[in-house]
Amino acid sequence: MVAHEFVKSLRQQMTEAENLLWRHLRGHRLNGEKFRRQQVIGPYVVDFVHFGARVVVEADGGQHNESPGDARRDAWLKSQGFRILRFWNHEICNDTEAVLEAVLAAVECRPPSPPTPPPRGGGVGGEGEWLHKNSSNPRTST
């Protein structure tokens, strides 16, 4: 419950740059893409995330300049398959269109989908083995 209250307070105290970016990302406004704000991912809270494309967007102020904590956080998020885009607050406020273009380009460059099972009789173990391993847990898109 503590994490929920912390995230709620972050949403209520967003910076000017975060608010500006959120106005463009919320409600599928950026080319129909779905973003979430102030999301918990593992031990961290990220400013914005697109889970389908595994893209994290961070709005950084001066406190993030060469921060060792940010480097550890980014390394952990990358190890979980996320790409991290960091923009300085002044970039977001003064060159919003360029920031949005960079975000959209990252989102549209999605990682490839998981491979489909081999056709019946093809590949190691054939289709029957794949169905057996996955029959109780059907694949879902992320």
N, C-alpha and C positions, 0 to 999 in steps of 0.2 A: 504493500500500500504506500510505503514511503516513496518508491520510484514513481508511482502514479501521481502523487502530490507534487513531486519535484518537476516532472514533465509538465504538469498543468501550470505550475508557476512560470516555467520557461515560455510556454505559449502565451501567457499573459504579459510577459515582460520582453517581448521580442524587440530587437534593435530596429532602427529606421530601415536599415538595409534588408534585414530579414523580413520585415513587413512588406517592403516594396517587392522583394522577390516572391514572397508568398502570394501577393495579389496576382502575379503572373502565372504561378504554378498551380494554384488551387482550382478545384472544380474542373479538372481536365482542360484548362485554358491553354496550355502549351501543346498544341497539335493533338489534343485529345489524350495526352499522357497523364497517368495517375501518380501523383506525388503525395507523400505524407510529410508532416512537419513534426519536429521535436520527437523523434521516434527512438525508442530504446532498441539497441542492437547489441546483444551480449551485455558487457559491462559499461557500455557507452550510450550517450544520447547524441544523435546526429541532428543537424539542423533540418535537412530535407533528404528524403530517400525515394527512389523509384525502385521498388522491390523487383518488378519484372525484368528490368534492365540491370539490376544490381549496381545502381549508381547513387552515390552519396554526394550531396551538394552542401558545402560549408560556406557560411558568410563570416569572414574573419576580420576582427579589429586588431589594433596594435598589440594586444596581449598575446596574439598568436605568432608574433615575429620570432622565427627560429625556436619554437617551443619544443623541448624534448618530449613533453607529454603528448603533443600532437603527432610527433613522429612515431611514438609507440602505438598510439591509437590508430593512425593510418596503417601501420604495419599489420596490426591485428585485423582491421577491417579488410585489408587486401588479402590476408590469409583466409578470410571467410568468403572470398570471391567478389568483393565490392571494388568498384573503381571510385576514387575520391576526386572530386573537383573542388578546389578551394579558390574563392574569390575574395579580394579585399573589399571591405565595405564601400570604399570610395569608388571601386570599379562598378559595383552593383548600382550605386546611386548615380554615377556620372556616365556610364556606358552600358545601360541596362540591356539594350538590344544585342550587343556583342556577347554579354554574359548569357542571355537566353539562347542565342545561336549556339554557343559552346555546349550548353546543357542539352539542347535538343540533339546536337550531333552525337554527343556521348550516349544518349538514350537510344537513338536510332541505330547505333553501332552495337547491337545486342550480341551477347555471346551466342554461339550456335546452340540449337536445341539438343537435348540428349538424343543419342542414336536410337533409331527404331529397331525393334527386334528383327532378326534375320527372317527371311521367308521360310515357310515350312520346308524342313529338310536341309536348310542352308546354315552355314556357320557352325561353330562348335556347340554341340548339344542340341541343335535344332530348336524349333519353335516350342516344342513341348516343354523343354527345360525352362525357357523364359517364362512361359505361362505358369508353370508350377511355382517358380520363385516369386512371381508377382501377382498371382491370382487373388490373394487376400488383400493386396495393397495396390490397387490400380494406380497407374501413373497419373499425376496431375501436373498441370503447368504451373510454373512459379511466376 
